[in-house]
Amino acid sequence: MSRYLNEDETGDAGLFSTAATPGTRGSAPDALASKGQYLQFHHLISGQSVSFHAFLTNFEDVFTSEWNEEPVFGRMDPLSTFKRTGRKINLGWKVVAEDHDGAIINLRKVSALIRFLYPSYQSGGQSSTHIAGPPLLKLRFMNLARDANQADGAFGDDSYGSVDVAGTGLLGYVDGFTNKPVLEDGFVEDHVRESTAPGESVGHGLYPKTIELGCTFTVLHTHDLGFDQYGVWKTNSEFPYSNRPNQAQIDNFVRGMNRMVGSAAQGDEGINDSDMAEMQARADDLLSRGNLGAVDLGVVTGMQEGLSGDGPGEGS
């Protein structure tokens, strides 16, 4: 289970909590929390997670297709070969404190987030160290940044921040975090005291009332992407912004089944066992999601019976 920064404790010993639900303060954060609008980061190495109320200032989900282009003498168009499609998410958000304790907690959250940029090390002796694990993260923001292949509801069980970012977040890494206190909003001043002499003031600490954060998150998808030879999307999710199958997925599944049958009818070998097994798995997955309409349920059930019986059923 993810360990969230505990907003109810301000001491260093209680910086992280095993509670699954982030705390909330005040009317504005409560309004976001009631809708499950949290921006959440999970650090794979430490198992720690940090959540922020989603006061977004920027959200750009950038999908980029890369091609190799080779110019040819006398030819107007280059010879183009597809390489890959990558995904990066540009994020910007504000961390707003509503009171003195909130400012302290927010800066500690930011500090924890920055620590997520560092790897783990394994000692190789007294003077040498070796990187044991890279600083991979998981990111979750409702249905807009999530692992679309997970089977939990994108809008149901995730309310009030109860989503498991470790299980449903997008895997990836960031190129760094920008930490920019909003100077116009001012700071909260707090006394810094020695632990060995309670009550003795040794200085002052400054905690911004508002902090602007930003990063670019590079996504490393953990499931198959693209279409198979029958023109069927490789997962049943409505990638990239929902894990729920819609009518398009059902129609796509049925078309793929019909193409498989047509392809087998024109050949001598029949339907490939691996293709049959894959279609069976997709039918099982669609049924397991439990949010299909009556018509869709009948279509998928009929196709599933066809797969396990005499042959695929009829579809539109």
C-alpha positions in Angstrom: 0.0 0.0 0.0 1.3 3.5 -0.8 2.5 5.6 2.1 1.0 9.1 1.9 2.3 12.2 3.5 0.1 12.6 6.6 -1.4 16.1 6.8 -2.5 15.5 10.4 1.0 15.2 11.7 3.7 17.9 11.5 6.5 16.2 13.3 9.4 14.6 11.3 8.6 11.2 12.7 5.1 11.4 11.3 6.0 12.7 7.9 4.7 9.7 6.1 1.6 7.7 6.9 0.3 4.3 5.8 -3.1 5.8 5.4 -4.5 5.2 1.9 -6.5 8.5 1.8 -4.8 11.9 1.7 -6.2 14.5 4.1 -8.0 17.7 3.2 -8.3 21.2 4.6 -10.7 24.0 4.0 -13.4 24.6 1.4 -11.4 24.8 -1.8 -9.4 21.6 -1.2 -12.5 19.9 0.0 -14.3 20.8 -3.2 -11.5 19.1 -5.2 -11.3 16.2 -2.8 -15.0 15.5 -3.1 -14.5 14.9 -6.8 -11.3 12.9 -6.4 -9.2 15.6 -8.0 -5.8 14.8 -6.7 -2.5 14.9 -8.5 -0.5 11.9 -7.1 3.0 10.7 -7.4 4.4 7.3 -6.3 8.1 6.5 -5.8 8.8 2.9 -6.7 12.0 2.6 -4.8 10.8 3.8 -1.4 7.1 2.9 -1.8 6.2 6.5 -0.7 3.4 8.5 -2.3 2.7 12.3 -2.3 -0.6 13.8 -3.3 -1.5 17.4 -4.0 -4.9 19.0 -4.5 -5.2 19.5 -8.3 -4.9 23.3 -8.6 -3.6 22.8 -12.1 -2.0 25.6 -14.1 -0.9 23.4 -17.0 -1.8 20.0 -18.4 -0.4 19.0 -21.8 -0.6 15.4 -22.9 1.8 15.2 -25.9 1.8 12.2 -28.2 4.6 12.3 -30.7 5.2 9.9 -33.7 8.8 9.6 -34.8 9.8 8.6 -38.3 13.1 8.1 -40.1 13.2 10.1 -43.3 15.7 9.2 -46.1 15.9 11.7 -49.0 16.2 10.0 -52.4 17.8 11.7 -55.4 15.1 12.8 -57.9 12.2 11.9 -55.6 10.2 14.7 -54.1 9.1 12.7 -51.0 11.5 11.0 -48.6 11.4 7.3 -47.8 9.8 7.3 -44.4 10.0 4.5 -41.9 8.0 4.6 -38.7 10.0 4.3 -35.4 7.7 4.8 -32.4 5.0 6.9 -30.8 6.0 8.5 -27.5 4.1 10.2 -24.8 5.0 13.1 -22.4 2.8 14.9 -20.0 3.7 18.6 -19.1 2.3 19.5 -15.7 2.0 22.7 -13.7 0.1 23.1 -10.5 -0.1 25.3 -7.4 0.3 24.1 -3.8 -1.8 26.5 -1.7 -1.7 26.7 2.1 -4.8 27.8 4.0 -3.2 28.1 7.4 0.1 28.0 9.2 0.3 24.2 9.6 -0.7 23.8 5.9 2.3 25.8 4.8 4.7 23.7 6.7 3.1 20.4 5.5 3.1 21.7 1.9 6.9 22.5 1.9 7.6 19.0 3.4 5.5 17.5 0.6 7.6 19.4 -2.0 10.8 18.2 -0.3 9.6 14.6 -0.4 8.7 15.0 -4.1 12.1 16.3 -4.9 13.7 13.4 -3.1 11.9 11.1 -5.5 14.3 12.3 -8.2 17.2 10.3 -6.6 18.0 6.6 -7.1 18.8 3.9 -4.6 22.4 2.8 -4.1 23.9 -0.5 -3.1 27.2 -0.3 -1.3 30.1 -1.9 -3.2 32.6 -1.5 -0.4 33.9 1.3 1.8 34.5 3.8 -1.0 32.3 2.8 -3.9 28.6 2.7 -4.5 26.5 1.3 -7.3 23.0 2.4 -8.5 20.6 -0.3 -7.5 17.4 1.2 -8.8 16.5 4.2 -11.0 14.0 6.9 -9.7 11.0 5.6 -11.6 7.6 7.2 -10.6 3.9 6.5 -11.1 1.6 9.4 -11.8 -2.2 9.6 -11.4 -4.7 12.3 -12.1 -8.2 10.9 -12.2 -8.8 9.4 -15.7 -6.5 11.8 -17.5 -3.3 10.3 -16.3 -3.8 6.6 -15.3 -2.9 3.1 -16.4 -5.8 2.6 -18.9 -5.4 -1.2 -18.7 -6.3 -1.5 -15.0 -9.8 -2.9 -14.3 -10.9 -0.5 -11.5 -13.5 2.1 -12.2 -12.1 5.4 -13.5 -14.8 7.5 -11.9 -16.4 5.4 -9.2 -14.1 4.0 -6.5 -11.5 6.7 -7.0 -13.6 9.5 -5.3 -12.3 11.2 -2.2 -8.7 10.4 -3.1 -9.0 6.7 -2.3 -7.4 5.6 -5.6 -4.3 3.4 -5.3 -1.7 5.3 -7.3 0.8 2.5 -6.9 -1.5 0.1 -8.7 -3.2 2.4 -11.2 -0.8 5.2 -12.0 1.2 5.7 -15.2 4.8 4.4 -15.0 7.5 6.8 -16.1 10.1 9.3 -15.0 10.5 13.1 -14.9 13.3 15.3 -16.1 13.1 17.3 -12.8 10.7 19.4 -10.8 10.5 23.2 -10.8 9.9 24.7 -7.4 8.8 28.3 -7.5 7.4 30.0 -4.4 4.9 32.8 -5.3 6.7 35.8 -3.6 3.7 38.1 -3.9 1.6 35.7 -1.6 4.3 35.9 1.1 5.6 33.4 3.6 4.6 31.8 6.9 7.3 32.4 9.6 8.0 29.6 12.0 10.5 29.3 14.9 13.2 26.6 14.5 14.0 24.9 17.8 16.7 22.6 18.9 15.5 19.1 19.7 17.8 18.9 22.7 16.5 22.1 24.3 12.8 22.5 23.8 11.6 26.0 23.9 15.0 27.5 22.9 14.6 29.4 19.7 17.7 29.2 17.4 16.3 30.8 14.2 13.3 31.1 11.9 12.0 29.1 9.0 10.1 30.4 6.0 7.3 28.4 4.4 5.7 29.8 1.2 1.9 30.3 1.3 1.7 29.4 -2.4 4.2 27.2 -4.4 4.1 26.7 -8.1 5.4 23.3 -9.3 6.0 21.9 -12.7 7.5 18.9 -14.5 7.5 16.9 -17.6 6.6 13.3 -17.1 7.7 10.7 -19.7 5.3 7.8 -19.9 6.6 4.2 -20.0 3.5 2.1 -20.8 3.3 -1.3 -19.2 0.7 -2.8 -21.6 0.6 -3.4 -25.3 -0.2 -0.5 -27.6 -1.4 -0.6 -31.2 -3.6 -2.8 -33.4 -3.2 -6.5 -34.2 -3.4 -8.0 -37.7 -7.2 -8.1 -37.6 -7.4 -4.3 -36.9 -8.4 -4.8 -33.2 -6.8 -2.6 -30.5 -4.6 -4.7 -28.3 -6.4 -3.9 -25.1 -10.0 -3.5 -24.2 -9.6 -0.1 -22.6 -10.6 3.2 -24.1 -7.0 4.2 -24.1 -5.6 6.6 -23.1 -8.2 8.3 -20.9 -10.4 5.6 -19.5 -10.2 1.9 -18.6 -13.8 1.3 -19.6 -14.7 -0.4 -22.8 -17.3 1.6 -24.9 -19.3 0.7 -28.0 -16.3 1.3 -30.2 -14.3 -1.4 -28.4 -17.2 -3.8 -28.6 -17.6 -3.1 -32.4 -13.9 -3.4 -32.9 -13.8 -6.7 -31.1 -16.6 -8.1 -33.2 -15.0 -6.9 -36.4 -11.8 -8.5 -35.4 -13.5 -11.8 -34.8 -15.2 -11.7 -38.2 -11.9 -10.9 -39.9 -10.3 -13.8 -38.2 -13.1 -16.1 -39.4 -12.8 -14.7 -43.0 -9.0 -15.1 -43.0 -9.3 -18.7 -41.8 -12.0 -19.5 -44.4 -9.6 -18.5 -47.2 -6.8 -20.6 -45.9 -6.2 -24.2 -45.2 -4.9 -24.1 -41.6 -8.0 -22.7 -39.9 -7.8 -20.2 -37.0 -4.4 -19.9 -35.4 -4.5 -21.3 -31.8 -2.7 -18.2 -30.4 -5.1 -15.8 -32.1 -8.0 -17.8 -30.7 -6.6 -17.7 -27.2 -6.0 -14.0 -27.5 -9.5 -13.3 -28.6 -10.8 -15.5 -25.8 -8.8 -13.6 -23.2 -10.2 -10.3 -24.6 -13.7 -11.6 -24.3 -13.1 -12.7 -20.8 -11.6 -9.3 -19.9 -14.6 -7.4 -21.4 -17.0 -9.4 -19.4 -15.0 -9.1 -16.2 -15.2 -5.3 -16.3 -18.8 -5.5 -15.4 -20.0 -2.2 -16.9 -21.3 -3.3 -20.2 -24.9 -2.6 -21.3 -27.4 -5.4 -22.0 -26.9 -5.3 -25.7 -23.1 -5.3 -25.4 -23.2 -8.1 -22.8 -25.2 -10.2 -25.2 -22.8 -9.6 -28.1 -19.7 -10.4 -26.1 -21.3 -13.4 -24.4 -22.3 -14.8 -27.9 -18.8 -14.3 -29.2 -17.3 -15.9 -26.2 -19.6 -18.9 -26.6 -18.6 -19.1 -30.3 -14.9 -19.1 -29.3 -15.4 -22.0 -26.9 -17.9 -23.9 -29.1 -18.4 -24.5 -32.8 -17.0 -21.1 -33.9 -17.4 -17.4 -33.5 -20.9 -16.0 -33.3 -22.4 -13.4 -35.6 -21.6 -9.7 -35.1 -22.3 -6.5 -36.7 
